[in-house]
Amino acid sequence: MTPTPRPEARPFQPSSVELERRAFRRARSRRSVLVSILSTLVFAGVLVLVLVGSPGWERVSSTFFDLDVAVAAFPRVIEGLWLNIRVLVFAALGVAVFGTLLAIARTLRGAVFTPIRLFAAGYTDLFRGVPLLLVLYIIGFGVPGLELTERMPAQFWGTIALILTYSAYVSEVLRAGIEAVHPSQRLAARSLGLTHSKTLRLIVMPQAVRKVTPALMNDFVSMQKDVGLISVLGAVDAVRAAQIEVANSYNFTPYVLAGLLFVALAWPFIRITDWVTARAQQREQIGGTV
């Protein structure tokens, strides 16, 4: 008995109604892009006209937007920005480690861990309440006075102050992520024979970090901006270099230059944060519809 031949699979052909829907979506998307571009250009044009037409624009432009002063100050300011980048890298690593330890300490269970939980809670309350500028002054000028170590550079104490402050914020974000993991995940891991530390490391923390990644990246962007505050300790970073150039030229353009460099440094991280946030929202919507 010969088998019945199967009909050949035909490629999917969308219907005419579906093709019309796709064409409508493309046209609507193009219109939205054109309207966005047009409205942005109109807004920018109105803003430029208002600024240029103001009575004091000539004085402001020569004081804050002098191209010759910016070119002369650029080498020194960019050299100071390199110091900001180095401080940011070491501070981010320190915050990642110390913030994670604080978050784990706050989520420990059992009466024996009560002192650790109280210490972690008090630490986060203290450093979330004290302004970063005051922490910089206390750490940068107070701790060296104890003469516990050899003389350290100002950027070292600035990095320590950033780690102490931002670890408190990051620990609370991570704690929220840890507590957002359903308890059944822990119970399932323990039922499979995993220890508490392995459950935390292999099951809980990966899910917790994924849940709060956008918030963690926002904290990183905020820290990248606050790195410029180490200039109050005397470190010659981008802000301090701009201040020196302002004193030499009697012109505020170096401050604008330093601000633009900080924006250029932060812009990629801001865009990545927005992209990660959009992906997380899309993933939640897909999970909700399934």
N, C-alpha and C positions, 0 to 999 in steps of 0.2 A: 504494500500500500504506500503510494507516494505521498509525502507530506504536502500539504497545501502551501503554495508559495506565499510568503508574507508581502503585503503591499509595501512599496518603498516609502520610507519616511520623507515627508515633504517638509521643507523648511517653513518655519513659522512666518505667516504673512499677516501683518496687522490689518484690521478692517479699515474701511474708509472713515468710519467714525473715530477710531483711534488715531488715525493719521491727522484728522482735523484737530483733535484734542492736542496732539503734540505740536502741531503748527501754531495753535493758539497759545500754548505755553511758551514757545520760543518767542513769539511776537510780544507777549506780555513781558517776558524777561528783558527783551531788547528795549522796550519802552521804559521799563523801570530803570535800566542802566542809563539811558539817555536823560531821563528826568533827574536822576541823582547827579549826573555830571553837570547838567544845566543849573540846577539849584545850587550846587557847590560853587560853580563859577560866579553866579550872581552874588552869592553871599560874600565870596572873597573879594569881588569887585567893589561891592558896597563898603566892606571893611577898609579896603585900601583907600577908597575915596574919602572916607571919614578921617582916617589917620593923616593922609597927605594934606587934606584940606584944613586940618586944625591949625590954629594960629601959632602954636609952639612947635610944630613938626620940624622945622628947620633946626632949631636948637636941640631937640631930642634926637634927631637923626645924626647930628654931628657928635653928640655926646655918647650915644649908645650903639650906633651902627656905622662907625668909622672903619672902612675896609682896610686902610693902611695900618691902623692900630691893631686890628684883628690879625693881619698877616704877621706883624712884628711880634705879637704875643703868642702866636700859635705854637711855636716850638716848645716854649716853656710850659704852656698849659697842657699840651699833649703829653709831655714828660710827666707832669703831675698826675694826669689821668691814668697813666700806666701804674702809678702807685695805688690809685683807687682800685684798679682792676686786681692787683695782687692782694690787697686787703680783702676785697670782695670774695676772692676764691678761698682764702684761708678761713674767712668768717663763715662762708657757706658750709664748708666742710665741718667746722666746729659746731655750727648750729644743727646740722643734720645729726651728728652723733649725740650731742648733749640734749637736744630737743627730744630725740627718740628715747633716751634713757629717762628723761622726766616724764614723758607720756606713759611709758611702761610702769614707772614707779607709781603714778597716780591710778593706774588700773589694777595694781596688785590686790589680791583678795586675801582675807585672813587677818585675824587680830594681831598676829606677830608682825605684820607689815604696817601697822598703824603709824609708827614713828616715821617711816619712809614716806607714806602717803601724806602725812601732815607737813613734812619738810618740803615735798614737791609742791603741795598746794600753797604753802606760805611763800615759796620762791616765786611761783608764777604770779601770785597776787602782788608781790613786791615789785617785780620788774615790769609787770604790765601797768603798774600805777605810776612809777617814777619816770619822768621824761628822759629820753635818751641823752639829751644834752647834759642833764645833771649826772647821769651815770658816767658819761665821758669825763666830766670834771672830777668826780670822786675817784674813778679808777685811774685816770691819767695823771692827776696831781696828788691824790691822797695815798694810794697804794705805794708809789715809789718812795714816799716819805718814810715808810716803815723800814726801808733799807733791808728788805728780806733777800733781794737778789741784786746782781750788778745792774748798773744803769742800762735800761732798755730804751730803744727808740720810741718816739711818740706813736708811730703807726702800730707798734706791738700792743700798747695799751688801748689804742683805738679799736683794734681787732678784738681784744678781750671784752671791751665794753659792748661791742656789737653782738658778740656771741652770747653774753649774759642776757642782754635784752631780748634779742630775737629768739633765743631758745625758749623763753617763756611763751611767746606767741605761737611758735611752731609746735610746742608740746601740747598746747590746747587744741590745735587743729588735728594733730595726730591722735590725741585722746578721743576726740569726737569720731574720727574714723574707726578707731578700735572699738568703741562702744556701738558703732553702727553695724558692725558685723554680727549677724544673728547668733545667739547662743548655741543653736543647734550645730553650728560649724565646730565649735569647741568640743561639744559632747561627742560628735561623730569622730573627731580626731582622737580624743582620749579613748573612745571605745575601740579604736584600731590599735591602741597600744602606744601612741605617741606621748612623750612626756610633755609637761607644761611648757618648757622652753621650746621644744620642737613644734608644738602646736602654735605657739606665738610666732615663731620664726617662719614656719612653712605655710601656715594656714591663715592666721589672723592678720599679720602685718602686710602681706601682699595685697589682700583685699582692702585693708584700711588705707594704705597708701594710694591705691587706685581710686578710692572714693573721694579722697581729699586732694588729689593732685592739683586741680585748678587753684584751690586756696593756698597750697604750698607755693605754687609758682607766683601768686600775687604777693606773698610775703617776701619772696626772693627779689621781685621787682622793687618792692618798697625798700628792702635793705640796700639794693644797688644805688638807690637815690640817697639814702641816709649815710652811705659811706663818705659822702662829701663833708659830713660833720666832723670828721677827724681833724679837720684843719684848725679847730679851736684848741687842739693840743700842741699846735706848732708844726705838725707834719706838712711838708710842702707837697700837697696834692694839687689837683686841678683848681680847687677853690682858692687855696692859699697862693698858688702861682698867679692866678688871675688877680688876687688882691695886691700882690707885689707889682704886677704890671699896671694896675690902676694907679698905685702910688707913684709910679715912675712917669706915666703919661698924662695923669690928671684927666683920664677918660674912662668911662664905665664899659666900653666895648668888651674888654676881656671877661667881664662877668657874663655878658651875653654869649660870648664864645664858649665859656665853660658850661653854661646851661645847655647850649646846643650839642656839645659833645656828650653830656650826660643823657640827653634825649636820644642821640644816635646810639649810645650804648644800650639804653633800655628798650628801644623800639623793637628789635628782634624778639626779645623775651616777652614783650607785651603781646605781639602778634601770635607767638607760640602759645601763650596763655589763653588768648581768645580762641585759638584753634582747638586746644585741648578741652576747653570748656564747652565749645559747640559739639565736639565729638562725644563728650560725656552726656550732654543733654540728649543727643540723638540716640545714644545707646540706651538711656533710660526710657525714652519714648518707644523704642522698638521692643524693649523688655516689657513695657506696660501693655502693648497691643497683642503680644503673643498669648 
